[in-house]
Amino acid sequence: MEVIIVGAGVGGLTLALELHKAGISTRVYETLPEIKQVGVGVTLLPHCVKVLGELGLVDALAKLAVSTRETVFFNRFGQRIHSEPTGRHAGYEWPQFQAHRADLLKVLLDAFKERIGEDRLHLGWKCTGFKQDGSSVTAEFVSRVTGEDLPPQKADALIACDGLHSIIRKQLHPNEGEPVYSGVNMWRGVTRWKPYLTGESYTRAGWLTPGKTVIYPIRNNIDTEGRTLISWVTEVTTPKYLKRDWNRPGNIDDFIGPFEDWKWDWLDVPAMIRASDMILEFPMIDQDPLPWWTQGRVTLLGDAAHPMVPRGSNGAGQAILDTVALKDALVANKDPLVALKAYESKRLPATANVVLTNRQNPPDAILREVWQRTGDKPFKNIDDVISKAEIMAISDGYKKVAGYDRESLRA
């Protein structure tokens, strides 16, 4: 069997490695003429680290990423609401990693070149659509550099890993509704800063009015001063937004206001933001779950299948879980039409649940509850505001929806 993968992001490269391990031949086609160091931080929760571990990539990741020790929640006054251990510190077999997206892609790309071969990765090939018949599927391409037609590529199956603006999704669902805007815009960046708290703490603080932030280290000991590279995200309720583009430059004056007085004992948030190497802007947008992903020999994976509001630290993780389900289906079913439908049956409802939960009750909902109950004021004792049991119900409930509670991973 020969499989075409459109897109050399996290989902596409991981899928190629999974299929190669299973003895299934793949070719990957990427629009960009060069895979560059772009983006900011990415979270790898234990369920997807397990997958990467079974591909033999954990040691390589551990050298580049930060193994998270705890997740911590604060209000905007710097008061601690809740903390809990993560990854191996919480009894999981697998760690939780915080990494630069470029470092994760490097690990995947190096493994692809070593195991599958660089000749199987085609850069600068922009997919314009597909055709299929009873025996094969043909992907059509143009050169990203010259715009000229490139030779059509034929295979037994085609997997769309081409992200938020998937051409293949648009062909499958030409009348799909518009993306759903949450009313919140986010700005992201990376800053070289001294370690804070444990030095391995994933931190969420505040709420959407006036503002919320997520802060976590993604590289340790980056210089002789012992600084760490911190990835940060700010979220602010904003009526207008621009078209979603992960690499759109942002303007600090558009969002810094709500965070100017966030100067805590352990971190000066506005100073950290102002020291950022770069700032990117992105609207908190998702799309309603599709009724189906698969048409014959073609299916969707990752952001092309289930774009979700980036809460819950779970977008890349769900794409990685997709790859295992698809590989298992192709191994179990020699007929790709049957295999792709089996994959869809397993992953579409699971990811739809994550998409909808990210809208309403991600782990951040802990911050929302405290914000609502205190009226956005400091508290004397957090136990008078919200009980430990209520907090853990939110946290553990999301783990089950996303598939990284300990019981699911053991199973």
NUGU-341117 format. One record per residue (C-alpha): z, x, y. Coordinates in steps of 0.25 Angstrom, whole numbers, padded with zeros to 4 digits, always signed. Layout:
BEGIN
ZXY;...
This chain:
BEGIN
+0000+0000+0000;-0003+0005+0014;+0004+0000+0026;+0001+0001+0041;+0012+0002+0051;+0009-0001+0065;+0020+0006+0074;+0027+0019+0072;+0041+0015+0078;+0054+0014+0070;+0049+0002+0061;+0035+0008+0059;+0040+0022+0055;+0052+0017+0047;+0042+0007+0039;+0033+0019+0036;+0044+0027+0030;+0049+0015+0022;+0035+0012+0016;+0033+0027+0014;+0046+0028+0006;+0041+0016-0002;+0027+0022-0005;+0019+0013+0004;+0009+0020+0013;+0009+0018+0028;+0002+0021+0040;+0008+0020+0054;+0001+0017+0067;+0008+0019+0080;+0002+0014+0094;+0009+0026+0102;+0001+0039+0101;+0014+0047+0100;+0028+0043+0096;+0036+0048+0107;+0051+0048+0110;+0053+0035+0117;+0064+0024+0117;+0079+0025+0117;+0090+0023+0107;+0089+0015+0094;+0100+0010+0085;+0099+0012+0070;+0109+0003+0063;+0114+0006+0049;+0104-0004+0042;+0092+0004+0048;+0098+0017+0046;+0100+0014+0031;+0085+0012+0031;+0082+0025+0038;+0092+0032+0029;+0085+0027+0016;+0072+0033+0023;+0080+0047+0024;+0081+0047+0039;+0095+0046+0042;+0098+0061+0043;+0086+0063+0052;+0091+0051+0061;+0106+0056+0061;+0101+0069+0067;+0095+0062+0079;+0103+0049+0081;+0118+0045+0084;+0126+0039+0072;+0133+0028+0079;+0148+0027+0077;+0151+0014+0084;+0146+0002+0092;+0154-0001+0104;+0154-0013+0113;+0159-0013+0128;+0159-0023+0139;+0153-0018+0153;+0167-0013+0157;+0167-0003+0146;+0178-0011+0138;+0176-0009+0123;+0173-0022+0116;+0171-0018+0102;+0167-0006+0093;+0163-0004+0079;+0158+0007+0070;+0144+0009+0066;+0135+0014+0055;+0143+0024+0046;+0155+0022+0055;+0155+0008+0051;+0154+0010+0036;+0139+0009+0035;+0132+0019+0025;+0122+0021+0037;+0124+0026+0051;+0120+0019+0064;+0111+0028+0072;+0108+0028+0087;+0095+0035+0090;+0084+0038+0100;+0072+0030+0096;+0064+0043+0096;+0073+0049+0086;+0072+0038+0077;+0057+0038+0078;+0057+0053+0076;+0065+0052+0063;+0055+0041+0058;+0043+0048+0062;+0047+0062+0056;+0049+0055+0043;+0036+0047+0044;+0028+0060+0046;+0036+0068+0035;+0035+0057+0025;+0022+0049+0028;+0014+0058+0036;+0010+0059+0050;-0004+0055+0046;+0001+0041+0043;+0006+0039+0058;-0005+0035+0068;-0001+0036+0082;-0009+0030+0094;-0014+0018+0085;-0012+0005+0092;-0013-0007+0083;-0021-0018+0088;-0020-0028+0077;-0023-0030+0062;-0032-0037+0052;-0029-0040+0038;-0036-0046+0026;-0032-0049+0011;-0031-0034+0007;-0027-0026+0020;-0023-0026+0034;-0030-0018+0045;-0023-0013+0058;-0032-0011+0070;-0029+0000+0080;-0033+0006+0093;-0030+0020+0099;-0018+0019+0108;-0024+0031+0116;-0038+0028+0117;-0039+0013+0114;-0050+0015+0104;-0050+0008+0090;-0044+0015+0079;-0048+0013+0064;-0042+0000+0058;-0031+0003+0048;-0030-0004+0035;-0018-0006+0026;-0011-0016+0016;+0000-0020+0027;+0002-0018+0041;+0016-0017+0047;+0018-0020+0062;+0029-0010+0068;+0023-0010+0082;+0035-0015+0089;+0038-0025+0100;+0023-0026+0105;+0017-0027+0091;+0002-0030+0091;+0003-0035+0076;+0014-0045+0079;+0005-0050+0091;-0006-0052+0081;+0003-0059+0071;+0009-0068+0081;+0000-0069+0093;+0007-0081+0098;+0021-0076+0098;+0030-0080+0109;+0034-0070+0120;+0046-0060+0118;+0060-0066+0121;+0067-0059+0132;+0082-0059+0131;+0084-0059+0147;+0090-0045+0145;+0083-0032+0149;+0087-0018+0144;+0086-0004+0149;+0087+0008+0139;+0089+0023+0141;+0095+0036+0135;+0104+0045+0142;+0110+0059+0139;+0125+0056+0140;+0138+0061+0135;+0143+0054+0122;+0152+0041+0125;+0162+0035+0116;+0161+0040+0102;+0147+0047+0105;+0141+0038+0094;+0144+0024+0100;+0134+0013+0102;+0139+0005+0114;+0136-0009+0119;+0142-0014+0132;+0141-0025+0142;+0133-0038+0141;+0120-0042+0147;+0126-0047+0160;+0127-0038+0167;+0122-0028+0157;+0124-0023+0143;+0122-0009+0138;+0120-0002+0124;+0123+0013+0124;+0122+0023+0112;+0120+0037+0109;+0107+0041+0102;+0107+0057+0102;+0120+0065+0102;+0122+0079+0107;+0109+0080+0115;+0112+0092+0124;+0122+0103+0126;+0131+0093+0133;+0134+0085+0121;+0127+0072+0127;+0121+0061+0119;+0109+0053+0121;+0113+0039+0124;+0104+0027+0123;+0108+0015+0132;+0103+0001+0134;+0106-0008+0146;+0104-0023+0145;+0103-0032+0157;+0100-0047+0159;+0086-0047+0166;+0077-0059+0169;+0064-0051+0169;+0059-0041+0159;+0046-0032+0157;+0038-0032+0144;+0046-0025+0133;+0043-0010+0132;+0053-0001+0125;+0048+0011+0134;+0048+0004+0148;+0055+0012+0158;+0067+0005+0165;+0073+0006+0179;+0088+0009+0180;+0089+0000+0192;+0085-0012+0184;+0098-0012+0176;+0108-0002+0180;+0116-0011+0189;+0124-0019+0179;+0129-0005+0173;+0133+0002+0185;+0148+0000+0183;+0148+0003+0168;+0156+0016+0169;+0165+0017+0157;+0175+0027+0153;+0165+0032+0142;+0152+0029+0148;+0146+0028+0162;+0134+0018+0159;+0127+0019+0172;+0127+0034+0173;+0122+0035+0158;+0111+0025+0162;+0107+0033+0174;+0106+0046+0166;+0096+0040+0156;+0084+0048+0152;+0076+0035+0153;+0077+0020+0155;+0069+0010+0147;+0068-0005+0149;+0066-0016+0139;+0068-0031+0139;+0077-0037+0128;+0066-0045+0121;+0064-0050+0107;+0054-0060+0101;+0057-0072+0093;+0057-0069+0078;+0043-0071+0072;+0040-0081+0061;+0033-0071+0052;+0029-0056+0053;+0019-0055+0042;+0004-0059+0041;-0002-0054+0028;-0001-0039+0028;+0005-0037+0042;+0019-0038+0046;+0029-0034+0057;+0041-0025+0058;+0051-0021+0068;+0049-0025+0082;+0036-0030+0079;+0042-0040+0070;+0056-0043+0077;+0058-0038+0091;+0072-0040+0094;+0081-0039+0107;+0087-0025+0106;+0101-0029+0103;+0108-0025+0090;+0102-0012+0089;+0093-0017+0078;+0079-0017+0082;+0075-0004+0075;+0084-0007+0064;+0077-0020+0060;+0064-0013+0060;+0069-0003+0051;+0074-0014+0042;+0060-0020+0042;+0054-0008+0036;+0063-0008+0024;+0060-0023+0021;+0045-0021+0023;+0045-0008+0014;+0053-0016+0003;+0044-0028+0004;+0031-0019+0002;+0038-0012-0010;+0041-0025-0016;+0028-0032-0014;+0014-0025-0017;+0007-0036-0009;+0009-0032+0006;+0008-0047+0010;+0020-0051+0001;+0028-0039+0006;+0026-0041+0021;+0030-0056+0019;+0042-0051+0011;+0046-0041+0022;+0045-0052+0033;+0053-0062+0025;+0065-0052+0024;+0064-0046+0038;+0059-0057+0047;+0072-0066+0046;+0081-0054+0047;+0075-0049+0059;+0074-0062+0066;+0089-0064+0064;+0091-0050+0071;+0081-0054+0083;+0089-0067+0085;+0103-0061+0083;+0099-0050+0093;+0096-0061+0104;+0110-0068+0102;+0120-0059+0094;+0118-0045+0093;+0130-0035+0093;+0129-0036+0108;+0135-0050+0107;+0148-0044+0107;+0146-0039+0121;+0141-0053+0125;+0154-0060+0119;+0163-0051+0127;+0155-0053+0140;+0155-0068+0139;+0170-0069+0135;+0175-0059+0146;+0166-0064+0157;+0161-0050+0158;+0174-0045+0162;+0183-0034+0156;+0193-0038+0145;+0207-0034+0142;+0206-0035+0127;+0193-0037+0119;+0201-0044+0108;+0204-0055+0118;+0189-0057+0121;+0182-0056+0107;+0188-0053+0093;+0184-0042+0084;+0180-0052+0074;+0170-0058+0084;+0164-0045+0088;+0162-0041+0073;+0156-0054+0070;+0145-0051+0081;+0144-0037+0076;+0144-0039+0061;+0135-0052+0063;+0124-0044+0069;+0125-0033+0058;+0122-0044+0048;+0110-0050+0055;+0104-0036+0057;+0107-0031+0043;+0116-0019+0045;+0130-0025+0041;+0136-0016+0030;+0134-0027+0020;+0119-0028+0022;+0117-0013+0022;+0125-0012+0009;+0117-0023+0002;
